[in-house]
Amino acid sequence: MIDFLRKFNWLFPQLVLFTLVLGTFGFHQHAIMHDNPIDWLSSLYLSLQLFVMNSGGVAGPIPMTLEISRFLAPSLTAGGIFIALWEPLNQNYVLFRIRFWKDHIVVCGLSKKAELLILDHLKHKTDKVNIVVIEPNTEHGSISYMRKRGVVILEGNAIDEDMLHKANILKARVLLALTNDEKINIHVAQKATHIYNQFPAELLPNNILQVVLHIDDFYTMNIFKEFHEKAIPENIEFRKGGSKMDYHVFSIYQLAAIHMIDNYCPDKYVSLATNDDPPAHLLIMGDNLATQYLILEAAQMYHFANLKKTRITVVADDIKEISSKINSLYPFLEKTVEVRYINKEDFFVDPCPVPCDDISVCFVALDDDGKSVYYSRKLRQHLFSQGRNSMESSLRSYNRYADFEKSTPPIKALLPRNTALVNIFKDVAFEMKALNIELINMDDEVCNKKTIVDNRKEEDFIAKHIHYEWAKSQAAKNKTKLGSMQDEWDLIKDSQKDSNRLPARHLFIKLRFVHADLSDQTTGEELDFDSLEPEVWDRIARMEHNRWNAEKYINGFVQIEGVNDKNLGNFLKGNLKCHWDLVPFDDLSKETQDYDKFTFRMAPVIAHLNKKRILKREM
């Protein structure tokens, strides 16, 4: 009802004016009919009085114009009073309802990513949850649609603590700070923390507020990940409520890069299993934030059984800007991968300065969907004309399927967030597919409940087990108390959680090396880990150490000589990012070499606990 009134609020003043005109004519006609003519100004005055029912009691006969205005005027008065009272009454009723909510979701900022997340939550009928949005822009085009879907909209600023109180933040389960200004997102988290610390007695006993912020800035993200989000015992007096909060930061661009790197891994397209196989070669076209994250994630994850450094060729308009940015953020990147930067105009020449037949997979990450389509197709053309293997595979594909759908290397185009062109012309994706070019919508892939709010539960399931097995071994060695798996997981920082998520992601690369998959299928032959040859285990350990080295170097660690004092060693690792194991695999102690096999040895147990099986792949 209220949405209808808001939508047609322009109609009310026009009806008032129409009634005044109708009443004025009606009184003038009535006076003439009763031989008591009055001037037009007096008729207007009497017409105004109709709105307070002070002039409508006239003797008949009554002209139709006056009859209509006699009923319409007081109706409009009543309607105006109703509209004036309804808005605050409705708002107070909404606030009254929210006071009794528990485990609801508070969304700050109705951005595009927020809309997609809300709609994805509403799809899960089995996980029905109340959602309240705090949005300062009362003219936002999606407010009416969200209200129709049952979402409560509070018009105001989320950095105002009163607004967070109105959203009943103390009883909420999730707080999503998703405005397009990451400084505002940080302020929202600060205000929520302040509220929690002010009113610890009002918090639900077992509730942990999950605070999710969208942040793209490299340095700000690291602050959130590296500093402990829960109150440690000696500081509990300062953060009585803060200990009930679990902060999580994400970048749409990083999540999109993770999706690309994990789903389109080079070892799915070329052999990278033996010493005779060449290194993986990834071509990335772009110079934006998505490109930076693609380089970073590839450097952390692309460590294969051939034990050779992955090569990354970056084709960009401004290689000076992107290379200086990457080198400043990740000064030790060259220790993990070989990166070459080349200007776009220097790449699209004959002969091509890049050996096209060596490329395993291509990623395109540009800031415009038109450019993405244009350069993806131009890249396929260039690879076809410059690479013998690419031309042969394309022709084989054409002879069999009448298109280049099986052409190598595959091209994966990550469309920008403002994608519109490919949504207008649906046949664009179809035509690109015929050239083995896949268009991937960033928002569709990562702006969903599973990826952002649930925080990739399946991946975390594996990561939690990896950490817990390590915690058990440490507790046994040091004779200390061990908590539950969730307790041990909650004790570590988000950066440490990431350190367990990376081997969880890399597990799938190791499984592909031994021709196996983590599967939901109930049929099929399981992989017998005890049957793997010692040489296979040795290569798996070396892959893991290369991956671990890359993780540490990219996160700013430096290599130092070993220290005998255990407490000093823990301090150096945790506070100064120094580590003594950043050395070649053969220089590690036997104990550390064996530990590099740990994650893979745990795979069958983790699979079983996750109700999955590790099955041999059909060759």
C-alpha positions in Angstrom: 0.0 0.0 0.0 2.7 2.5 1.1 4.8 1.7 -2.0 1.8 2.4 -4.2 1.3 5.8 -2.5 5.0 6.6 -2.9 4.9 5.6 -6.5 1.8 7.8 -7.3 2.5 10.7 -4.9 2.4 13.0 -7.9 -1.4 12.3 -8.3 -2.5 13.7 -4.9 -1.8 17.5 -5.6 -3.4 17.1 -9.0 -6.6 15.7 -7.5 -6.6 18.5 -5.0 -6.4 21.1 -7.8 -9.0 19.3 -9.8 -11.4 19.2 -6.8 -10.9 23.0 -6.2 -11.7 23.8 -9.8 -14.7 21.5 -9.8 -16.0 22.9 -6.5 -15.6 26.5 -7.7 -17.6 25.8 -10.8 -20.2 23.8 -8.8 -20.8 26.6 -6.2 -21.0 29.2 -9.0 -23.6 27.0 -10.8 -25.5 26.3 -7.6 -25.8 30.0 -6.8 -27.2 30.8 -10.3 -29.7 27.9 -10.0 -31.0 29.3 -6.7 -31.2 32.9 -8.0 -28.4 34.0 -5.6 -25.4 34.6 -7.8 -22.0 35.0 -6.2 -18.6 36.0 -7.6 -15.9 33.5 -8.6 -13.7 34.4 -5.6 -16.5 33.5 -3.2 -17.1 30.2 -5.0 -13.3 29.4 -4.6 -13.6 30.2 -0.9 -16.5 27.9 -0.5 -14.7 25.2 -2.5 -11.7 25.4 -0.1 -14.1 24.9 2.8 -15.2 21.6 1.3 -11.9 20.0 2.5 -12.9 20.5 6.1 -16.6 19.7 5.5 -17.6 23.2 6.3 -19.5 24.3 3.2 -21.0 21.2 1.6 -24.4 21.3 3.3 -26.3 23.2 0.6 -29.9 22.9 -0.5 -30.8 21.0 -3.6 -30.9 20.7 -6.5 -27.1 20.4 -6.6 -25.1 20.4 -9.8 -23.1 17.3 -10.6 -19.8 19.2 -10.4 -20.5 20.3 -6.9 -21.8 16.9 -5.9 -18.6 15.3 -7.0 -16.4 17.8 -5.2 -18.5 17.5 -2.0 -17.4 13.9 -1.6 -14.0 14.1 -3.2 -12.7 17.0 -1.1 -13.2 15.4 2.4 -11.9 12.1 0.9 -8.7 13.8 -0.1 -8.4 15.4 3.3 -8.8 12.0 4.9 -6.3 10.6 2.5 -3.8 13.3 3.2 -4.1 12.7 6.9 -3.7 9.0 6.3 -0.6 9.5 4.2 0.9 11.9 6.7 0.4 9.5 9.6 1.0 6.2 7.7 4.7 6.8 6.9 5.9 7.3 10.6 3.4 4.7 11.9 4.6 2.2 9.3 8.3 3.1 10.1 7.7 2.6 13.8 5.9 -0.7 13.2 8.9 -1.9 11.1 11.3 -0.8 13.9 9.1 -2.6 16.4 9.2 -5.8 14.3 13.0 -5.6 14.0 13.4 -5.4 17.8 12.2 -9.0 18.0 14.4 -10.3 15.2 17.3 -12.7 15.9 20.0 -14.1 13.6 19.1 -11.6 10.8 21.3 -10.0 8.2 22.1 -6.2 8.3 23.2 -4.8 4.9 24.9 -1.4 4.8 24.6 0.1 1.3 22.4 -1.1 -1.5 25.2 -1.4 -4.0 25.1 -3.8 -7.0 27.0 -6.5 -5.0 24.6 -6.0 -2.1 21.6 -6.5 -4.4 23.0 -9.7 -5.9 23.8 -11.1 -2.4 20.3 -10.3 -1.1 18.6 -11.9 -4.1 20.8 -15.0 -3.7 19.8 -15.2 0.0 16.1 -15.0 -1.0 16.6 -17.9 -3.4 17.4 -20.3 -0.5 14.0 -20.9 0.8 15.3 -23.6 3.2 17.6 -20.9 4.8 15.0 -18.2 5.1 16.3 -15.2 7.0 15.2 -11.6 7.7 17.2 -8.9 5.9 17.3 -5.2 6.8 19.1 -2.7 4.5 20.4 0.7 5.6 20.5 3.0 2.6 21.0 6.8 2.6 19.7 7.4 -0.9 15.9 7.6 -0.7 15.7 7.8 -4.5 17.6 4.5 -5.1 16.0 2.7 -8.0 16.0 -0.8 -6.3 14.3 0.2 -3.0 10.8 -0.5 -4.1 11.8 -3.9 -5.7 13.6 -4.9 -2.5 10.6 -4.0 -0.4 8.3 -6.2 -2.6 10.7 -9.1 -2.0 10.2 -8.7 1.8 13.4 -6.8 2.6 13.1 -4.1 5.2 14.7 -0.8 4.1 15.8 1.8 6.7 16.6 5.1 5.1 19.7 6.6 6.8 23.5 6.5 7.1 25.0 3.2 8.3 27.9 5.0 10.1 25.3 6.5 12.4 25.2 4.2 15.5 21.5 5.0 16.0 20.8 3.4 12.6 22.7 0.3 13.6 20.7 0.1 16.8 17.5 0.5 14.8 18.7 -2.5 12.7 19.1 -4.4 16.0 22.8 -5.1 15.3 23.2 -6.7 18.8 21.0 -9.6 17.8 22.1 -9.9 14.1 24.1 -12.8 12.7 25.7 -11.1 9.7 26.7 -7.5 9.0 27.5 -6.8 5.4 29.3 -3.5 4.8 29.0 -3.3 1.0 28.9 0.4 0.0 31.0 1.5 -2.9 33.3 3.5 -0.5 35.6 1.2 1.4 36.3 3.9 3.9 32.6 4.0 4.8 32.7 0.1 5.1 35.6 0.4 7.6 33.7 3.1 9.6 30.6 0.8 9.7 32.8 -2.0 11.2 34.2 0.5 13.7 30.8 1.6 14.8 29.5 -1.9 15.1 32.6 -2.8 17.2 31.9 0.2 19.5 28.3 -0.9 20.0 29.3 -4.4 20.8 31.9 -3.2 23.4 29.3 -0.8 24.9 26.6 -3.4 25.4 28.2 -6.8 26.0 25.4 -7.9 28.4 22.7 -7.5 25.6 24.4 -9.9 23.2 23.0 -13.3 22.5 24.9 -15.9 24.5 26.3 -18.0 21.7 26.0 -15.5 18.8 29.1 -14.5 16.8 28.4 -11.5 14.6 30.1 -12.1 11.2 31.3 -8.7 9.9 31.9 -8.9 6.2 33.5 -5.8 4.5 34.3 -5.2 0.9 37.8 -3.7 0.6 40.0 -3.5 -2.5 43.0 -1.7 -1.0 46.0 -4.1 -0.5 47.3 -2.5 2.7 43.9 -2.2 4.4 43.0 -5.8 3.6 46.3 -7.0 5.1 45.6 -5.1 8.3 42.3 -6.8 8.7 43.8 -10.2 8.0 47.0 -10.0 10.0 45.6 -8.5 13.3 43.6 -10.7 15.5 39.9 -10.1 15.3 38.9 -11.5 18.7 39.8 -10.3 22.2 42.8 -12.1 23.6 42.6 -12.8 27.4 44.9 -9.9 28.6 42.8 -7.4 26.5 39.4 -8.7 27.2 38.5 -5.7 29.4 38.9 -3.5 26.4 36.9 -5.7 24.0 34.2 -7.4 26.0 31.8 -7.3 23.1 34.5 -7.3 20.4 35.3 -10.9 21.2 31.9 -11.8 19.8 32.7 -10.5 16.4 34.4 -12.3 13.5 35.7 -9.9 10.8 36.1 -11.0 7.2 37.3 -8.8 4.3 37.0 -9.6 0.7 37.6 -8.0 -2.7 35.3 -8.9 -5.6 38.4 -8.8 -7.8 40.3 -11.2 -5.7 37.4 -13.6 -5.5 37.0 -13.4 -9.2 40.7 -14.1 -9.7 40.5 -17.1 -7.3 37.6 -18.5 -9.3 39.5 -18.1 -12.6 42.8 -19.5 -11.3 41.2 -22.6 -9.6 38.7 -23.4 -12.3 40.9 -22.9 -15.4 44.2 -24.3 -14.1 46.8 -25.0 -16.9 47.3 -28.7 -15.8 43.7 -29.2 -17.1 44.8 -28.4 -20.6 48.5 -29.4 -20.9 50.7 -32.0 -19.3 52.7 -30.6 -16.4 53.5 -33.9 -14.6 57.1 -34.8 -15.6 60.5 -33.3 -15.9 60.2 -33.4 -19.7 57.1 -31.2 -19.6 57.7 -27.5 -20.2 56.7 -25.0 -17.5 53.1 -23.7 -17.4 52.7 -20.5 -19.4 49.9 -18.2 -18.5 49.0 -15.2 -20.7 47.1 -12.4 -19.0 45.8 -9.4 -20.9 44.9 -6.3 -18.8 46.4 -3.8 -16.3 43.6 -3.4 -13.8 43.0 -4.7 -10.3 41.6 -8.0 -11.5 44.9 -8.5 -13.5 47.0 -7.9 -10.4 45.0 -10.5 -8.4 45.3 -13.0 -11.3 49.1 -12.6 -11.2 49.1 -13.0 -7.4 46.8 -16.0 -7.3 48.7 -17.8 -10.1 52.0 -17.2 -8.3 50.6 -18.8 -5.2 48.8 -21.7 -6.7 50.5 -22.7 -10.0 53.1 -25.1 -8.7 53.0 -28.4 -10.6 54.7 -31.8 -10.6 57.2 -30.8 -13.3 58.7 -28.6 -10.5 59.3 -25.7 -12.9 58.5 -22.1 -12.3 55.2 -21.0 -14.0 55.7 -18.3 -16.7 53.3 -15.4 -16.8 53.2 -13.0 -19.8 51.2 -9.8 -19.0 50.0 -7.9 -22.1 48.9 -4.4 -21.1 48.5 -0.8 -22.4 50.7 0.6 -19.7 53.3 -2.0 -18.5 55.2 0.5 -16.5 52.3 1.2 -14.2 51.3 -2.4 -13.6 54.9 -3.7 -13.3 55.8 -1.0 -10.7 52.6 -1.7 -8.8 53.3 -5.5 -8.7 56.9 -5.0 -7.8 56.2 -2.6 -5.0 53.5 -4.8 -3.4 55.3 -8.2 -4.0 59.1 -7.5 -4.2 59.9 -11.3 -4.0 57.5 -12.4 -6.7 60.3 -13.3 -9.0 61.3 -16.0 -6.6 58.1 -17.9 -7.3 57.2 -17.2 -10.9 58.7 -15.7 -14.1 56.7 -12.6 -15.1 57.2 -10.8 -18.4 55.4 -7.5 -19.2 54.8 -6.5 -22.9 53.0 -3.6 -24.4 49.8 -4.5 -26.3 51.1 -2.9 -29.6 54.3 -4.9 -29.3 52.5 -8.2 -28.8 50.2 -8.0 -31.8 52.9 -8.0 -34.4 54.3 -10.5 -36.9 56.3 -12.3 -35.7 54.9 -12.4 -32.2 57.7 -11.8 -29.5 56.0 -14.4 -27.3 56.3 -18.1 -28.2 52.5 -18.7 -28.8 52.8 -22.5 -28.8 54.1 -22.5 -25.2 50.9 -20.8 -23.8 48.8 -23.1 -21.7 45.8 -20.8 -21.1 44.9 -17.1 -21.7 43.0 -14.8 -19.3 41.6 -11.4 -20.5 40.7 -8.9 -17.8 39.8 -5.5 -19.3 37.7 -2.6 -17.9 35.2 -2.6 -20.8 33.0 -5.5 -22.1 33.3 -4.3 -25.6 37.1 -4.3 -25.4 37.0 -7.7 -23.7 35.1 -9.2 -26.6 37.2 -7.4 -29.2 40.6 -8.3 -27.8 39.6 -11.9 -26.9 38.7 -12.5 -30.6 41.8 -10.6 -31.7 43.9 -12.8 -29.4 42.5 -16.0 -30.9 43.2 -14.6 -34.4 46.8 -13.8 -33.4 47.4 -17.2 -31.8 46.0 -18.9 -34.8 48.3 -17.0 -37.2 51.4 -17.1 -35.0 51.4 -20.5 -33.4 51.7 -23.8 -35.4 50.2 -25.9 -32.6 47.3 -23.4 -32.2 46.6 -23.5 -35.9 46.6 -27.3 -36.1 44.3 -27.7 -33.1 41.9 -25.1 -34.5 41.8 -26.8 -37.9 41.2 -30.2 -36.3 38.4 -28.7 -34.3 36.9 -27.1 -37.4 37.1 -30.4 -39.4 35.2 -32.2 -36.6 32.9 -29.6 -35.2 32.7 -26.9 -37.9 34.1 -24.4 -35.4 37.2 -23.6 -33.2 35.6 -24.7 -29.9 38.5 -27.1 -29.2 41.2 -24.7 -30.2 44.2 -24.3 -28.0 45.0 -22.5 -25.8 41.6 -21.8 -24.2 40.8 -18.1 -23.7 38.8 -17.1 -20.6 37.6 -13.5 -20.5 36.6 -12.0 -17.1 34.0 -9.4 -17.9 34.0 -6.2 -15.9 31.4 -5.4 -13.3 29.6 -2.9 -15.5 28.9 -5.5 -18.2 25.9 -4.5 -20.4 26.8 -5.2 -24.0 26.8 -9.0 -23.8 23.5 -8.9 -21.9 21.9 -7.1 -24.8 23.2 -9.4 -27.5 22.9 -12.9 -26.2 24.5 -14.4 -29.3 27.9 -12.7 -28.4 28.6 -15.5 -25.9 27.6 -18.1 -28.4 29.8 -16.8 -31.1 32.7 -16.5 -28.7 32.3 -20.1 -27.6 32.7 -21.2 -31.2 36.3 -19.7 -30.9 36.9 -21.4 -27.5 36.5 -18.1 -25.8 34.5 -18.2 -22.6 32.9 -15.0 -21.2 32.8 -15.0 -17.4 30.6 -12.5 -15.6 32.4 -11.4 -12.4 29.3 -10.6 -10.4 27.4 -13.8 -11.4 30.3 -16.0 -10.3 31.3 -14.4 -6.9 28.4 -12.1 -5.7 26.6 -14.9 -3.9 25.9 -16.3 -0.5 28.1 -19.3 -0.9 31.2 -17.4 -1.8 31.0 -14.3 0.4 28.8 -15.0 3.4 29.4 -18.7 3.8 33.0 -18.0 3.0 33.6 -21.0 0.7 32.5 -23.6 3.3 33.7 -26.6 1.3 37.2 -25.1 1.0 37.2 -24.2 4.7 36.1 -27.7 5.6 39.4 -29.0 4.2 41.3 -26.0 5.6 39.9 -26.6 9.1 41.0 -30.2 9.1 44.5 -29.3 7.9 44.9 -26.9 10.7 43.4 -29.2 13.3 45.7 -32.0 12.5 48.6 -29.6 12.8 47.2 -28.3 16.1 46.9 -31.9 17.4 50.6 -32.6 16.6 51.7 -29.4 18.2 49.6 -30.1 21.3 51.0 -33.6 21.6 54.6 -32.3 21.1 54.2 -29.4 23.6 51.8 -31.3 26.0 49.3 -28.5 25.8 45.5 -28.5 25.9 43.7 -29.0 22.6 40.2 -27.5 21.9 37.6 -28.6 19.4 38.2 -28.2 15.7 36.1 -25.0 15.6 37.7 -23.6 18.7 41.2 -24.1 17.3 40.0 -22.5 14.0 38.5 -19.5 15.8 41.7 -18.9 17.7 43.7 -18.0 14.5 43.9 -14.8 12.5 42.3 -14.5 9.1 45.8 -14.5 7.5 46.5 -17.8 9.2 43.2 -19.2 7.9 44.3 -18.2 4.4 47.5 -20.1 5.0 45.3 -23.2 5.5 43.0 -22.4 2.6 45.8 -22.3 0.1 46.9 -26.0 0.6 43.2 -26.9 0.6 42.9 -25.3 -2.9 46.2 -26.8 -4.1 45.0 -30.3 -3.0 43.1 -30.6 -6.3 46.2 -29.9 -8.3 48.0 -32.8 -6.5 45.0 -35.0 -7.0 45.1 -34.4 -10.7 48.8 -35.3 -10.7 47.9 -38.8 -9.4 44.9 -39.0 -11.8 42.3 -38.8 -9.1 39.3 -36.6 -8.1 37.4 -35.6 -5.0 34.0 -36.9 -5.8 30.4 -37.3 -4.5 29.9 -40.5 -6.6 29.1 -43.7 -4.7 30.6 -45.8 -7.5 34.1 -46.0 -8.8 37.5 -47.2 -7.7 39.0 -45.4 -4.8 42.7 -44.3 -5.0 44.9 -46.4 -2.7 47.3 -43.9 -1.2 49.6 -46.7 0.1 50.1 -47.9 -3.4 51.7 -44.6 -4.6 55.4 -44.9 -5.3 58.0 -43.1 -3.2 59.0 -41.0 -6.2 55.4 -39.8 -6.4 55.4 -38.9 -2.7 58.7 -37.1 -3.1 57.3 -35.0 -6.0 54.2 -34.2 -4.1 56.3 -33.0 -1.1 58.4 -30.8 -3.5 55.2 -29.3 -5.1 53.9 -28.4 -1.6 57.2 -26.8 -0.6 57.3 -24.7 -3.7 53.7 -23.6 -3.0 54.6 -22.8 0.6 57.6 -20.8 -0.4 55.5 -18.8 -2.9 52.9 -18.1 -0.2 55.5 -16.8 2.2 57.4 -14.7 -0.3 54.2 -13.1 -1.6 53.1 -12.3 1.9 56.4 -10.5 2.5 58.4 -13.1 4.4 62.2 -13.1 4.3 64.7 -16.0 4.8 66.9 -16.0 7.9 69.2 -18.5 9.6 67.5 -21.0 12.0 67.1 -20.0 15.6 67.4 -22.4 18.6 65.1 -20.4 20.9 61.5 -21.6 20.1 59.8 -18.6 21.6 62.1 -16.3 19.6 61.3 -18.3 16.4 57.5 -18.0 17.0 57.9 -14.2 17.5 60.0 -13.8 14.4 57.5 -15.8 12.3 54.4 -14.1 13.7 55.6 -10.5 14.1 58.5 -9.9 11.8 57.7 -12.3 8.9 61.0 -14.1 9.1 61.4 -17.8 8.4 64.3 -20.2 8.1 62.7 -22.8 5.9 62.6 -20.5 2.8 65.2 -22.7 1.2 65.3 -25.3 -1.6 63.6 -28.6 -0.6 66.8 -30.6 -0.4 68.1 -28.2 2.3 65.1 -28.9 4.6 65.3 -31.2 7.6 63.9 -34.7 7.1 61.1 -33.9 9.5 60.0 -30.8 7.5 60.3 -32.7 4.2 58.0 -35.4 5.6 55.6 -32.7 6.8 55.2 -31.4 3.2 53.4 -34.7 2.5 51.1 -34.1 5.4 48.2 -32.4 3.5 48.0 -35.0 0.8 48.2 -37.9 3.3 45.2 -36.4 5.1 43.1 -36.3 1.9 41.3 -39.6 2.3 40.3 -38.8 5.9 39.1 -35.3 5.0 37.2 -36.7 2.0 35.5 -39.2 4.2 34.5 -36.6 6.9 33.1 -34.5 4.1 31.1 -37.5 2.8 33.1 -37.7 -0.4 35.5 -40.2 -1.9 38.8 -39.9 -3.8 38.3 -41.8 -7.0 40.7 -42.8 -9.7 40.1 -40.9 -12.9 39.4 -42.9 -16.0 42.4 -42.6 -18.3 
